[in-house]
Amino acid sequence: MKFFLAILYTAIVVLLGAATIVGEYFGTDFAREECYAAAWMVFLWFFLVFLGILFVVRSRVRRISFFLLHVSFVIILLGAFLTHIFGVQGSIHLRKGSFACRFMPSASSAEVAGQTLPFAVRLDDFSVELYSETGNVADYKSTITIADISSHDVILQEEVAMNKIVVCRNWRFYQWSYDDDGMGATLIVNHDPWGITVTYIGYFLLFISISWEAFRGCRHILGRKRREGGFTSFERAILVIAISLSSLIILFGLWFFITQMTDTNPWIADMQPILNSPFLSLHVAIVSVAYLLLLLAFIVSIPGIITGRYLLLSRLMLYPSVACLAIGIFVGAIWANLSWGEYWSWDPKESWALVSMMVYAVALHERSIPWLRSARHYHLFIALSFLVLLMTCFGVNMLLRGLHSYA
């Protein structure tokens, strides 16, 4: 069973990467329909989950953190499946003073009879907010009224802006675009109460379990190094660099997060409206720490392949790096859900970040993969995995187009 699980896991990783190339040549919608959301891909994910559950049960793993971590991924995949089956997304065009209740569904949306909202929406006002220093656009804001379709009794009146959504009866509205004359606006419409709820439960469980597992792994390695006489001068230098740079990145991310939460203008004043979110700073900071630690793990792997040393040092950086990569990816998913109306859109950057996480996660399973118990084999795997990380960081920006083109 372990062999089939490894083959299936590898196949999914390769197919996810290949689908980004398909999307580049045939379009994102084609890649979504024929690859990511295709019935055969859904079957592969379900079969992987099924084999994974059987393997975990047969392995009789007693670590609660390990068990919860894998359960969280199952819950996240379940949430994605519910979104795929029941999620509704589209767009609605509004003109000032007029009610509308019909929307245009997206290609990937579930069928909705008549594509009609259970209430009517009216655009009361639209405005563009500018940065005072430069005059560049800071935000787009639409004031809307939601009312009963027949009686037009007001249900609520709210302002929709970039990164500020309005929710009514589990229908979510996002600011998207506006008419040239300023008298109309287009909003994204999203209805996915089950998928979002289940997925967020999975995210929460993931944040706790992967942090717990990373702490446990690092503590075990540090205890083993103490028993073996401590770190060498080279290992201490690498750790100092890792801790120092990671601390700087985290401090910068927290500072930027606080400035946005308190509506204080940070020194990066002219951000695109869609990027002006505190979740963006957390997403970038956490993922940057992951990339830094994986870069250092790659640097350590070069002499490690030759000498067969530094295995524990590399694993000491691998645990927090994979944890940061996973947390950073899903913090980005939360931001995307608040900004774009989709927590996962299969953008090339998202897909390759997921591929990177899945590839590096393999190195954490040395108990299940005897080949990785050899120091030289482990370092070779880390060195080759760095090629995937390079594709994620630079290759996607240069070769593929997507929502992360500004990165």
Secondary structure, 3 states (H helix, E strand, C coil): CHHHHHHHHHHHHHHHHHHHHHHHHHCHHHHHHHHHCCHHHHHHHHHHHHHHHHHHHHHCCCCHHHHHHHHHHHHHHHHHHHHHHHCEEEEEEEEECCEEEECEECCCCCCCHHHEEEEEEEEEEEEEEECCCCCCEEEEEEEEEEECCCCCCEEEEEEEECCECEEECCEEEEEEEECCCCCEEEEEEEECHHHHHHHHHHHHHHHHHHHHHHHHHHHHHHHHHHHCCCCCHHHHHHHHHHHHHHHHHHHHHHHHHHHHHCCCCCCCCCCCHHHCCHHHHHHHHHHHHHHHHHHHHHHHHHHHHHHCCCHHHHHHHHHHHHHHHHHHHHHHHHHHHHHCCCCCCCCHHHHHHHHHHHHHHHCCCCCCCHHHHCHHHHHHHHHHHHHHHHHHHHHHHHHCCCHHHHC
